[in-house]
């Protein structure tokens, strides 16, 4: 099993667009083979910061997601919003 915890710090005022893009892809990502959990949570104290929590059945499932068309589309649509990001795998 692989758990992903990521923090994304966004450009001021882009949080709503970021969340909308997530809502577009999340239902389909959750149906990908090996995806157990796929959640985005906005910080209460800092509305420009988001926490990603993802859980995959295996390292292979995680890697498959990272090269999936859905992931690539999300990155293309939101990459310009992200000032900084950190990712930890467990």
MDAnalysis code that builds the backbone (N, CA, C; Angstrom):
import MDAnalysis as mda
import numpy as np

u = mda.Universe.empty(270, n_residues=90, atom_resindex=np.repeat(np.arange(90), 3), trajectory=True)
u.add_TopologyAttr("name", ["N", "CA", "C"] * 90)
u.add_TopologyAttr("resid", np.arange(1, 91))
u.add_TopologyAttr("resname", ["UNK", "UNK", "UNK", "UNK", "UNK", "UNK", "UNK", "UNK", "UNK", "UNK", "UNK", "UNK", "UNK", "UNK", "UNK", "UNK", "UNK", "UNK", "UNK", "UNK", "UNK", "UNK", "UNK", "UNK", "UNK", "UNK", "UNK", "UNK", "UNK", "UNK", "UNK", "UNK", "UNK", "UNK", "UNK", "UNK", "UNK", "UNK", "UNK", "UNK", "UNK", "UNK", "UNK", "UNK", "UNK", "UNK", "UNK", "UNK", "UNK", "UNK", "UNK", "UNK", "UNK", "UNK", "UNK", "UNK", "UNK", "UNK", "UNK", "UNK", "UNK", "UNK", "UNK", "UNK", "UNK", "UNK", "UNK", "UNK", "UNK", "UNK", "UNK", "UNK", "UNK", "UNK", "UNK", "UNK", "UNK", "UNK", "UNK", "UNK", "UNK", "UNK", "UNK", "UNK", "UNK", "UNK", "UNK", "UNK", "UNK", "UNK"])
u.atoms.positions = np.array([
    [0.842, -1.174, 0.000],
    [0.000, 0.000, 0.000],
    [0.892, 1.243, 0.000],
    [0.439, 2.271, -0.696],
    [1.143, 3.553, -0.734],
    [0.162, 4.641, -0.317],
    [0.598, 5.476, 0.625],
    [-0.181, 6.641, 1.043],
    [0.602, 7.879, 0.635],
    [-0.103, 8.817, 0.014],
    [0.497, 10.076, -0.430],
    [-0.095, 11.196, 0.409],
    [0.787, 12.019, 0.985],
    [0.375, 13.231, 1.677],
    [1.141, 14.372, 1.024],
    [0.398, 15.295, 0.456],
    [1.033, 16.410, -0.253],
    [0.415, 17.725, 0.207],
    [1.223, 18.755, 0.200],
    [0.779, 20.110, 0.519],
    [1.056, 20.971, -0.709],
    [0.039, 21.682, -1.153],
    [0.190, 22.609, -2.282],
    [-0.135, 24.017, -1.807],
    [0.794, 24.934, -2.054],
    [0.580, 26.342, -1.738],
    [0.324, 27.064, -3.054],
    [-0.817, 27.755, -3.108],
    [-1.285, 28.334, -4.363],
    [-1.099, 29.844, -4.439],
    [-1.163, 30.324, -5.658],
    [-1.206, 31.752, -5.925],
    [-2.473, 32.303, -5.256],
    [-2.352, 33.460, -4.650],
    [-3.494, 34.124, -3.999],
    [-4.701, 34.167, -4.931],
    [-5.842, 33.729, -4.424],
    [-7.086, 33.829, -5.164],
    [-7.375, 32.720, -6.158],
    [-6.540, 31.683, -6.217],
    [-6.754, 30.602, -7.189],
    [-7.346, 29.336, -6.569],
    [-7.664, 29.386, -5.291],
    [-8.180, 28.208, -4.607],
    [-9.491, 27.687, -5.159],
    [-10.397, 28.576, -5.503],
    [-11.697, 28.132, -6.032],
    [-11.524, 27.381, -7.352],
    [-10.702, 27.924, -8.233],
    [-10.451, 27.258, -9.522],
    [-9.784, 25.904, -9.314],
    [-8.842, 25.857, -8.373],
    [-8.131, 24.616, -8.063],
    [-9.123, 23.551, -7.596],
    [-10.001, 23.933, -6.683],
    [-11.008, 22.991, -6.186],
    [-11.955, 22.543, -7.292],
    [-12.349, 23.446, -8.162],
    [-13.250, 23.090, -9.262],
    [-12.596, 22.081, -10.212],
    [-11.324, 22.270, -10.496],
    [-10.613, 21.310, -11.349],
    [-10.541, 19.948, -10.671],
    [-10.308, 19.942, -9.357],
    [-10.281, 18.685, -8.609],
    [-11.634, 17.979, -8.722],
    [-12.707, 18.723, -8.531],
    [-14.051, 18.137, -8.586],
    [-14.354, 17.533, -9.949],
    [-13.738, 18.068, -10.990],
    [-13.949, 17.532, -12.342],
    [-13.317, 16.149, -12.504],
    [-12.137, 15.954, -11.924],
    [-11.416, 14.700, -12.143],
    [-11.591, 13.669, -11.027],
    [-11.896, 14.120, -9.818],
    [-11.902, 13.216, -8.663],
    [-12.796, 11.982, -8.825],
    [-14.040, 12.121, -9.290],
    [-14.870, 10.912, -9.405],
    [-14.276, 9.862, -10.345],
    [-13.622, 10.318, -11.410],
    [-13.017, 9.363, -12.355],
    [-11.725, 8.783, -11.799],
    [-10.934, 9.600, -11.091],
    [-9.703, 9.084, -10.486],
    [-10.040, 8.010, -9.466],
    [-11.077, 8.236, -8.692],
    [-11.464, 7.264, -7.658],
    [-11.865, 5.916, -8.244],
    [-12.159, 5.886, -9.529],
    [-12.513, 4.635, -10.206],
    [-11.301, 3.954, -10.852],
    [-10.139, 4.609, -10.836],
    [-8.939, 4.001, -11.404],
    [-8.576, 2.749, -10.605],
    [-8.036, 1.783, -11.302],
    [-7.615, 0.538, -10.676],
    [-6.588, 0.818, -9.578],
    [-6.854, 0.337, -8.377],
    [-5.901, 0.456, -7.283],
    [-6.033, 1.714, -6.442],
    [-6.950, 2.614, -6.778],
    [-7.143, 3.822, -5.975],
    [-8.111, 3.498, -4.840],
    [-7.662, 3.741, -3.605],
    [-8.490, 3.500, -2.428],
    [-9.107, 4.811, -1.937],
    [-8.284, 5.846, -1.844],
    [-8.722, 7.152, -1.340],
    [-8.089, 8.249, -2.174],
    [-8.871, 9.286, -2.454],
    [-8.376, 10.425, -3.244],
    [-9.115, 11.660, -2.741],
    [-8.464, 12.436, -1.860],
    [-9.112, 13.534, -1.160],
    [-8.260, 14.798, -1.248],
    [-8.933, 15.928, -1.420],
    [-8.301, 17.244, -1.366],
    [-8.992, 18.031, -0.268],
    [-8.204, 18.639, 0.622],
    [-8.766, 19.405, 1.730],
    [-8.117, 20.780, 1.783],
    [-8.934, 21.819, 1.867],
    [-8.444, 23.196, 1.940],
    [-8.170, 23.567, 3.391],
    [-7.062, 24.264, 3.621],
    [-6.708, 24.702, 4.963],
    [-7.733, 25.711, 5.492],
    [-8.083, 25.565, 6.755],
    [-8.995, 26.512, 7.398],
    [-8.283, 27.831, 7.668],
    [-7.017, 27.757, 8.083],
    [-6.256, 28.970, 8.426],
    [-5.706, 29.690, 7.210],
    [-5.376, 28.936, 6.161],
    [-4.764, 29.538, 4.970],
    [-5.501, 29.029, 3.729],
    [-6.425, 29.814, 3.190],
    [-7.231, 29.340, 2.051],
    [-6.441, 29.131, 0.764],
    [-5.165, 29.484, 0.766],
    [-4.321, 29.252, -0.402],
    [-3.476, 27.986, -0.257],
    [-3.761, 27.194, 0.773],
    [-3.007, 25.954, 1.009],
    [-3.962, 24.763, 1.016],
    [-3.533, 23.689, 0.337],
    [-4.343, 22.480, 0.212],
    [-3.540, 21.259, 0.620],
    [-4.240, 20.301, 1.229],
    [-3.658, 19.015, 1.595],
    [-4.272, 17.953, 0.702],
    [-3.413, 17.160, 0.089],
    [-3.837, 15.990, -0.683],
    [-3.605, 14.765, 0.186],
    [-4.601, 13.867, 0.227],
    [-4.446, 12.585, 0.891],
    [-4.926, 11.527, -0.088],
    [-4.000, 10.672, -0.473],
    [-4.312, 9.636, -1.458],
    [-3.801, 8.295, -0.943],
    [-4.547, 7.243, -1.213],
    [-4.129, 5.901, -0.815],
    [-4.323, 4.973, -2.012],
    [-3.285, 4.181, -2.283],
    [-3.277, 3.253, -3.414],
    [-2.977, 1.853, -2.912],
    [-3.511, 0.856, -3.605],
    [-3.290, -0.545, -3.221],
    [-1.827, -0.957, -3.333],
    [-1.098, -0.309, -4.247],
    [0.290, -0.708, -4.479],
    [1.087, 0.447, -5.081],
    [2.380, 0.274, -5.100],
    [3.259, 1.252, -5.740],
    [2.936, 1.350, -7.231],
    [2.615, 0.220, -7.832],
    [2.263, 0.201, -9.256],
    [1.006, 1.038, -9.526],
    [-0.002, 0.920, -8.654],
    [-1.236, 1.705, -8.823],
    [-0.943, 3.196, -8.716],
    [-0.081, 3.569, -7.770],
    [0.314, 4.972, -7.628],
    [1.034, 5.455, -8.883],
    [1.988, 4.683, -9.349],
    [2.732, 5.068, -10.554],
    [1.811, 5.172, -11.768],
    [0.861, 4.257, -11.883],
    [-0.101, 4.313, -12.992],
    [-0.912, 5.603, -12.940],
    [-1.318, 5.994, -11.738],
    [-2.074, 7.239, -11.601],
    [-1.230, 8.440, -12.032],
    [0.021, 8.443, -11.645],
    [0.884, 9.595, -11.935],
    [1.098, 9.815, -13.428],
    [0.930, 8.794, -14.237],
    [1.082, 8.943, -15.692],
    [-0.266, 8.874, -16.422],
    [-1.343, 8.870, -15.657],
    [-2.671, 8.757, -16.265],
    [-3.072, 10.058, -16.970],
    [-3.915, 9.962, -17.975],
    [-4.417, 11.162, -18.655],
    [-5.128, 12.120, -17.704],
    [-5.847, 11.602, -16.712],
    [-6.542, 12.471, -15.761],
    [-5.557, 13.300, -14.942],
    [-4.502, 12.651, -14.461],
    [-3.493, 13.366, -13.677],
    [-2.796, 14.415, -14.549],
    [-2.447, 14.037, -15.745],
    [-1.775, 14.978, -16.650],
    [-2.668, 16.170, -16.976],
    [-3.958, 15.920, -17.171],
    [-4.897, 17.009, -17.467],
    [-5.038, 17.950, -16.276],
    [-5.133, 17.384, -15.071],
    [-5.225, 18.213, -13.872],
    [-3.982, 19.086, -13.738],
    [-2.820, 18.484, -13.934],
    [-1.562, 19.247, -13.840],
    [-1.523, 20.370, -14.880],
    [-1.954, 20.063, -16.075],
    [-1.964, 21.066, -17.151],
    [-2.890, 22.232, -16.793],
    [-4.051, 21.906, -16.236],
    [-5.047, 22.934, -15.925],
    [-4.738, 23.739, -14.669],
    [-3.939, 23.195, -13.754],
    [-3.724, 23.864, -12.462],
    [-2.270, 24.182, -12.138],
    [-1.350, 23.697, -12.924],
    [0.067, 23.888, -12.621],
    [0.463, 25.338, -12.406],
    [-0.150, 26.229, -13.127],
    [0.191, 27.657, -13.006],
    [-0.304, 28.264, -11.692],
    [-1.187, 27.560, -10.972],
    [-1.698, 28.049, -9.695],
    [-0.768, 27.732, -8.526],
    [0.119, 26.760, -8.697],
    [0.918, 26.222, -7.582],
    [2.241, 26.984, -7.463],
    [2.435, 27.587, -6.271],
    [3.687, 28.267, -5.976],
    [4.731, 27.309, -5.419],
    [4.254, 26.366, -4.598],
    [5.170, 25.416, -3.934],
    [4.381, 24.168, -3.586],
    [5.052, 23.042, -3.587],
    [4.407, 21.785, -3.219],
    [5.414, 20.852, -2.575],
    [4.937, 20.070, -1.625],
    [5.755, 19.023, -1.026],
    [4.940, 17.734, -1.026],
    [5.622, 16.624, -1.258],
    [4.957, 15.327, -1.333],
    [5.731, 14.325, -0.496],
    [5.015, 13.596, 0.347],
    [5.600, 12.511, 1.126],
    [4.848, 11.232, 0.834],
    [5.594, 10.146, 0.709],
    [5.010, 8.819, 0.475],
    [5.219, 7.980, 1.721],
    [4.196, 7.230, 2.080],
    [4.259, 6.388, 3.273],
    [3.878, 4.968, 2.902],
])
